[in-house]
Amino acid sequence: MRRPRSTIAFTILAWCCALAIAFPLLWTLLTSFKSELEAISFPPKFLHFSWTLANYRDVLSEGDYPTALYNSLAISIGSSAFALMLAVPAAWAMAFAPSRHTRFLMLWMLSTKMLPPVGALIPIFLFYRDWGLLDTQLGVIVLLTVGNLPIAVWMLYSNFKEVPVEILEAGRMDGASLWQEILVILTPLALPGLASTFFLIFTLAWNESFWTLNVTSTEAAPLTAFISSFSSPQGLFWAKLSAASMLSIAPVVVIGWLCQRQLVRGLTFGAVK
Amino acid sequence: MTASTVSGSPGRSHLRLSGRLLVAPALIMLLVTSILPFIVTVRFSLIDYRLLGPKEHVFIGLTNYTRLLTDPAFLPALGNSLLLIAQVLAISIGLGLGIALLLERVVVGRGLLRILVVSPFFVMPPVAALLWKNLLMAPVSGFFAWIASLFGLQAFDWFARAPLSSIALIVAWQWLPFACLILLTSLQSFDREQREAAELDGASPFAIFRYLVLPYLARPIAIVVMMETIFLLSVFAEIFVTTGGGRASSNLAFLVYSQVMFQYDIGAASAAGLVAVLFANILAYFLVRAVGRSLDA
């Protein structure tokens, strides 16, 4: 039998590939603990440098990061919550009270994701300018709510379809109102699906950078805009950039690790289980 | 679809009414935010509208479009959009498939391997671009320059010599996990008995891959192509923080952005935006057809 030996070879090869893929992140993590001088030293230093937390202290103490973190949290949580508030009733209706048009509506909703946002950039930029919504949290929240709404509806729909309709009907017979049916009966049953939907649209909102770079500048700038400011020549400090990067991606990377399967399933709308 | 679950229960029309009421908010929200900007963009694309110019917005017919089509920056941007998508798809699906095939055979530490592989997917685009540009690809003391020096080679100046491919590499790194995870998930539900039967019949590993595994993966690959294309059409932050545009690396999304932000030409930018929408629709049409065909098979 040559199977075990080939399995060992494949395992080693797979570990090399996985480490290569994760390398940019691991390297950034290492760099974030170096001094600026050691960060740009050539040849690069791997573990033999004097470890320091100074970069993290600098990033955390310089006003901009806390503001950006606060904006990112507000925008991601706000837009995800709004998207769920709109998507739960819509997905309930599509799963349990479908009409002849439901299928068409679902496909149409999805097709709005195929339009590149740049097609809507100009009117939205000008509306926002005239209505004072540029560089406000509300302005970004509205945009990201709409952007994630189709994904939320599709994900919730495929989750709701797995809930036995008899349970809802039994509740209806017992005189549950529509809101009770959705909030008291359906929501607890579909809680895992709701949670993974929330995490997916939260992640997409957290990482969204087209709208945040175009409609925010200082007041409502989230972490995506904060980190982009490091691309200017005066912002080029590798160690500090690394620390700021780690602080910006940490929450979502951890969430992503925890629910990777559901997230991939969500992004393919259940087409791949 | 599920008419049977609805018919027969009491209050059917009541149910239908509440169904419509509950879909309405989401529908109206999407309708307003997708149709309204579209109409306004069409209008802007037909008038002479410059943010710094005179305020009389004269109707100029298709002049913005002819100006756009003769703009020396337009064709490169269109080509860059396509090239970027093609390069990212090739890298992410090619490598993703290879790594998925490897991971499928691994016994030790599969959970940790998945975590390592999936990580780049959750890195926000500006961060990914900055890390690659400064820590890895920097020509003087970046990590790749060090690797090159180990082999006695001259460091490659990525963004000066191959700006678009450098950006494609960064974007591909972010989308590799998506392709890899979907293909891995599909591989794991592949019928083992079928493969073992083929092995017993003496089929070579290559033949098994070519005639059993690859056809089985046609549908997940089609899904990856479609989903990635949707997101790749609007790649923006990676260009914004690395090259900041320029003819060699601007795609359509970036062209519209620079027409508004640097030239204040709303009319021309609107025309470019609509061309981007048209372009996306043509691509989407072929993609949906391709996915539909592989679903039938």
Interface residues (C-beta under 8 A of the other chain):
Chain A: S6 T7 F10 T11 L13 A14 W15 C17 A18 L19 I21 A22 P24 L25 W27 T28 T31 I40 S41 F42 P43 P44 L86 A87 P89 A90 W92 A93 M94 A95 F96 A97 P98 S99 T102 R103 L105 M109 S111 T112 K113 M114 L115 P116 P117 V118 G119 A120 L121 I122 P123 I124 F125 L126 V142 T145 V146 L149 P150 V153 V165 E169 R172 L178 T203 W206 N207 S209 F210 L213 N214 L223 T224 I227 S228 F230 S231 L236 W238 L241 S242 S245 S248 I249 V252 V253 I255 G256 W257 Q260 R261 V264 L267 T268 A271 V272 K273
Chain B: M1 T2 A3 T5 V6 S9 G11 L15 R16 S18 G19 R20 L21 L22 V23 P25 A26 L27 M29 L30 T33 S34 L36 P37 F38 V40 T41 F44 G98 I99 L102 L103 R105 V106 V107 V108 G109 L113 R114 I115 L116 V117 V118 S119 P120 F121 F122 V123 M124 P125 P126 V127 A128 A129 L130 L131 W132 K133 N134 L135 L136 V140 S141 F143 A145 W146 S149 W173 L176 P177 F178 L181 I182 T185 S186 S189 R219 P220 I223 M227 I230 L233 S234 F236 A237 F240 V241 T242 G244 L252 A253 V256 Y257 V260 I266 A269 S270 G273 L274 A276 V277 A280 N281 A284
